[in-house]
Amino acid sequence: MRLHKEGYIIVLVAVLIWLIINYLVGLTGETVFRVFILLSTLPFLILSIRFFRYPHRTIQATPGSVLSPADGMIVAIEETTENEYFKDRRLQVSVFMSVYNVHINWNPVPGEITYFKHHSGHFMAAYLPKSSTMNERATTVIRMADGTEVLVRQIAGAVAKRIITYSDVGKQVTQKDELGFIRFGSRVDIYLPIGTKVNVELCQEVTGSQTILAEI
């Protein structure tokens, strides 16, 4: 299993802490206590490693399709007003990631990054609708070859404390490129033109870079 680069230091620290704790407990010579500590701390180490896993995926670039930017569950499909960039009505599709999902984010469409901004904010539960505008978040806009612009918003959750984005204005990206990474539970919103054909349903499980959310 591969690890994502964002987890190298965290996993290394987790392994070192785990080794130190079990080494110190081992000095006591108490076999039952040693086994108890080993079994009780091992799951936390495994979860830390699993959270930063980097899955092997074959990504088929499909310019006319919007690929899911993340693993998780569809929690919103609705028309809404996007007030940061478009300032008009858009079709919003939202993917909620639990702590058990892969937390890598991919670019849903190919094109040029025309806008990026990081916003500080709260850390309320990411599945709540108001988290889109009140939580810490990062907004990226990608302009496709035909001029269509798609907005992707990474949103922190109640546990997530850091949003990492690789977006640079003027950069050309493909659907095979990573958008970024969000540590722990979080959410990604996509804003599409009204009338876009949506291929997913509420509560549907989706796979990042694999599931076709919509067709433009």
N, C-alpha and C positions, 0 to 999 in steps of 0.2 A: 504493500500500500504506500502510495506517495503522500507526502505532506505538502501543503501549500506553504509558500514562502512566508506568509504572514504568521505562520504558527511556529517557525523554527525556534525562536527565542523562548516563547511561552512553553512549548513542549519540552525544551531543554531544561528550563527552570523546574517544570513539574517533575521531570525524571530525577533531577538532582535532589529535590526536596523529598521525593519518595524514597530514594536510596539512603539519604541521611537519616530520615525517620526510622526506617527499618534497620539500619546499621546500629543506631543508638539503642533501639529496643532490643536488638540482638545481644547487646552487651550485658543485658540483665540476666541472660541465661534462662529466663522463664519461657519454656517451650510453648505452653498454651497461650501466653500473652503475645509471643512473637507471631504465632499463627493467626491470632485474632487481628492484630494490627496489619499483618500482611494482607489478609482477606478483606479487611475493611477499607484499606487505602488503595488497593489495586483497582477497584472500579472507577475511582476518581481519575487515576492515571490513564486508564483506557478511554474514558470519556473525553479527556483533554486531547489525547492523540486522535480520537475518532472525529472530534469537532473540526479539526484542521485537515481532514482527509482531502485528497485531490483525486477525484474519480477519473478513470480512463474513459473518455467519451470521444466518439467520432462525430464531429460537428459538420453537418451539411449546410453550406451557405445557400440561403434561399432569399434573394433580394426582395421579392414581392411579399414575403411573409414576415410576421413579427414573432420571433422566438421568445420563449419565456426567459427572462433575465435571471431567474433563480429557481431553485427547488422549493416546493412548498405547496400551499393550498390557496385556491382562488377565493378571496374574501370579499371582493367588490367588482361588479360590472355595472357601471352607471354613467349617465351623462351628468357632468358637473362643470362648474366654472373654475378654470385654472387661472389663478390671480397673479402668479409670479412672472410668467414669461408670455404666454399667449394672451391672457386677459380676455378670454372668451370661453364659449362652451366647448367642451371636449369629452371624449369617451374615455373614462378611467377604468383600467383593469388593474387589480391589486393582488399581489402574491404575498402571503404571510409565511415566514420561515420560523419553524420552531427550533429549539436548541438541538434537535436530532437531525435536522436537514443539513445538507452541504451548504455552506454560507458564501461560496464564491458567486459573484454576479457577473453576467456576460452582457455584452451589447446586444440588444434585441434586434437591431437593424444595422445595415452597413451605411456608411456615409461620413460626413465631416462634422466634428463637434463644433457647434456654433455658440454654445453658452455653457458655463459651469459656475455654480456658486454653492458654497457650504454655509449652512445656517446653524447657529447654536440654538438650543431649545430644551424642552423637557424630555423625560424618559418614561412617559406613560406607556401602557400596553399598546404594542404596535398594531393589534387588530382593531383598535378603536378608530372610527372615521376621522376624528379630530387630530389624530397623531400625524396625519398628512401635512398639517399646517402648524402644529404646535411643538412637535418633537424635534430633536436635532435631526438634520437631514442634509442631503446633498443632491442638487439638481443638475442634470446633464441633458442637453438638447442635441440631437443628432439630425442633421439635414441629409436626406437621401438624395440619390442622383437626380430624381425627378422633381426635387424641390420640397417634397413633403418633409415636415419636421415632426419628430417624435421626442417627447419629453420623458425622461426616466428619473424617478426620484427615489433615492435610497433613504430609508427612514429607520432611525434607532428605535429600540423597544425598551421595555422596562428593565431588561438586563443588559442589553447592548450599550456599550459605552464608547465605541469608536467606529466611525464609518471611514472606510478607506476607499478612495476613488482615484483611478488612473487617468482621469479625463484632463486633457489640455485643449484649450480652444485652438481650432485650426488643424487638429490632428485627424487624420483619416483612419477610420476603424472598420473592422469587419465583424461579422457575427461570431467569428472564431476567437476574437479578442476579449479579454476580461475587462469588465467595467470597473470592478473593484471587489471589496470584501467587507462584510459587516460582522463584527464579533458578537456572537450570541443572538438571542431571539430578535427578529426584526422583520422588515417589510419592504417591498419594492412596488411602487406605483408606476404605471405607464399611462401617458395621456396621448390619445390617438384622435385623428380627425373624426368628426361626427359622420356616421354612415359606414364606418369601417366594419367589415364582416368579422365577427368574433367567433372563434371555434371552440371556446371552452365554456364551462358552466360554473356556477357558484358551488363551492365546496369540492371542486375537482382537484385532485392531486396532479401537479405538473412537475416537469423535470427541466431544469435550467439548460439552455442551449439545445434542447431536444424537442420540447412540446411547442407546436405552432399555436400561439394565442390568437392571432388574427391575421387577416390578409388585407393588404393595402392595394 
